[in-house]
Amino acid sequence: MKSLFSLIFNFRDKRLEYEFCGMKLPNRVGLAAGFDKNAKALHPFSGIGFGFIEVGTVTPKAQPGNEKPRLFRIPSDRALINRMGFNNEGLEPMIERLKNRPHGLIVGGNIGKNKITPNETAYTDYETCLEALHPYVDYFVVNISSPNTPNLRDLQEKEPLKELLDKVKMKLAELKATQPLLLKIAPDLTDGQLNDICEIVHETGIDGIVATNTTISREKLSISRERIDNIGPGGLSGTPVKKRSDEVIRFLRRKLGNKFPLMGVGGIMSPTDAVDKIRAGADVIQVYTGFIYEGPSFVKRINKAILKEIEQ
Ligand SMILES: Cc1cc2nc3c(=O)[nH]c(=O)nc-3n(C[C@H](O)[C@H](O)[C@H](O)COP(=O)(O)O)c2cc1C
């Protein structure tokens, strides 16, 4: 029997179906990582009509994340600042829940390293996550772009990134795991760094990119300097990250060609923003902050806009 949620919010249409990295999605609107960090709400989120859900970031061991307060709403800018710090229950409870995931739902596993693991051995944490999760998820995302784990983003530099991705790819081969492997990147990378990423994509043969995570920039906020300082460090999401996130997608699409799988996330606060992201070059999209501000009907409204766009 369909849930009430599903009856009200789930919007299905054959024309919305989309194949991404070999996965057959009912539509191309996903829930971004960090919302269902522990895979606790797959059933209700699936009922709302998401085409796919990315769980995590999960780290091998449970960790508490940063002290509260660590999440701040900035409604005047349609934004959030968070410094959650990969708070999560670790692999084991997630796996138990994934065993009961909704039938047919596409689930991505967004994986990270524990705070106490130094960058030099970070690959072991990613390997542990792959090993534990590969029977239970449909795709993997290597997250090295969160601003809230000290030094994590240093792994986006050319040499460390290539080493990490080579190791991760080797591990997948050893496990005979066939899931697509995507890399999630920050919006704060320079065009030069994005060029390096494009080279690494070719060298390592990863399957796709998720762009982007939150930004450390505060440039696009209209609130006072005092309030910004009071909030303190963290990743900014929502409207202020949209322009750069769209630019990153556009850059990657231009560099990597028409066929390379791109997942666009960052600043989708309206159905029009979602269409913009697709026009910028994203194959599929994800939402987080927009979903918080707009509520459960957001997915349906975006899908209706996408339908209109593809039917034009
Ligand atoms: C509270 C919060 C927690 C997040 N946690 C994660 C996370 O654990 N892993 C991750 O890859 N991204 C995480 N993100 C980033 C989002 O997945 C997304 O990339 C970013 O917020 C930009 O999209 P948006 O503007 O639609 O929110 C988090 C974002 C927020 C606001």
The ligand as an SDF file (V2000), in Angstrom:
LIG
                    3D

 31 33  0  0  0  0  0  0  0  0999 V2000
   23.9900   20.5670    7.3710 C   0  0  0  0  0  0  0  0  0  0  0  0
   24.7300   20.0590    6.1730 C   0  0  0  0  0  0  0  0  0  0  0  0
   25.4680   18.8740    6.2660 C   0  0  0  0  0  0  0  0  0  0  0  0
   26.1590   18.3910    5.1470 C   0  0  0  0  0  0  0  0  0  0  0  0
   26.8540   17.2330    5.2590 N   0  0  0  0  0  0  0  0  0  0  0  0
   27.5020   16.7190    4.1740 C   0  0  0  0  0  0  0  0  0  0  0  0
   28.1850   15.4870    4.2470 C   0  0  0  0  0  0  0  0  0  0  0  0
   28.1960   14.8110    5.2750 O   0  0  0  0  0  0  0  0  0  0  0  0
   28.8210   15.0510    3.1340 N   0  0  0  0  0  0  0  0  0  0  0  0
   28.8150   15.7520    1.9430 C   0  0  0  0  0  0  0  0  0  0  0  0
   29.3930   15.2880    0.9560 O   0  0  0  0  0  0  0  0  0  0  0  0
   28.1580   16.9260    1.8500 N   0  0  0  0  0  0  0  0  0  0  0  0
   27.5030   17.4060    2.9270 C   0  0  0  0  0  0  0  0  0  0  0  0
   26.8260   18.5970    2.8240 N   0  0  0  0  0  0  0  0  0  0  0  0
   26.8770   19.3410    1.5390 C   0  0  0  0  0  0  0  0  0  0  0  0
   25.6520   19.0760    0.6710 C   0  0  0  0  0  0  0  0  0  0  0  0
   25.5620   17.7230    0.3120 O   0  0  0  0  0  0  0  0  0  0  0  0
   25.7030   19.9520   -0.6090 C   0  0  0  0  0  0  0  0  0  0  0  0
   26.8050   19.5480   -1.3810 O   0  0  0  0  0  0  0  0  0  0  0  0
   25.8350   21.4490   -0.2930 C   0  0  0  0  0  0  0  0  0  0  0  0
   25.0640   21.7950    0.8230 O   0  0  0  0  0  0  0  0  0  0  0  0
   25.4260   22.3280   -1.4790 C   0  0  0  0  0  0  0  0  0  0  0  0
   24.0670   22.0950   -1.8410 O   0  0  0  0  0  0  0  0  0  0  0  0
   22.8340   23.0210   -1.3490 P   0  0  0  0  0  0  0  0  0  0  0  0
   23.2030   24.4390   -1.6630 O   0  0  0  0  0  0  0  0  0  0  0  0
   21.6560   22.4890   -2.1030 O   0  0  0  0  0  0  0  0  0  0  0  0
   22.7020   22.7990    0.1170 O   0  0  0  0  0  0  0  0  0  0  0  0
   26.1320   19.1080    3.9220 C   0  0  0  0  0  0  0  0  0  0  0  0
   25.3870   20.2880    3.8380 C   0  0  0  0  0  0  0  0  0  0  0  0
   24.6910   20.7740    4.9280 C   0  0  0  0  0  0  0  0  0  0  0  0
   23.9160   22.0540    4.7970 C   0  0  0  0  0  0  0  0  0  0  0  0
  1  2  1  0
  2  3  1  0
  2 30  2  0
  3  4  2  0
  4  5  1  0
  4 28  1  0
  5  6  2  0
  6  7  1  0
  6 13  1  0
  7  8  2  0
  7  9  1  0
  9 10  1  0
 10 11  2  0
 10 12  1  0
 12 13  2  0
 13 14  1  0
 14 15  1  0
 14 28  1  0
 15 16  1  0
 16 17  1  0
 16 18  1  0
 18 19  1  0
 18 20  1  0
 20 21  1  0
 20 22  1  0
 22 23  1  0
 23 24  1  0
 24 25  2  0
 24 26  1  0
 24 27  1  0
 28 29  2  0
 29 30  1  0
 30 31  1  0
M  END
$$$$
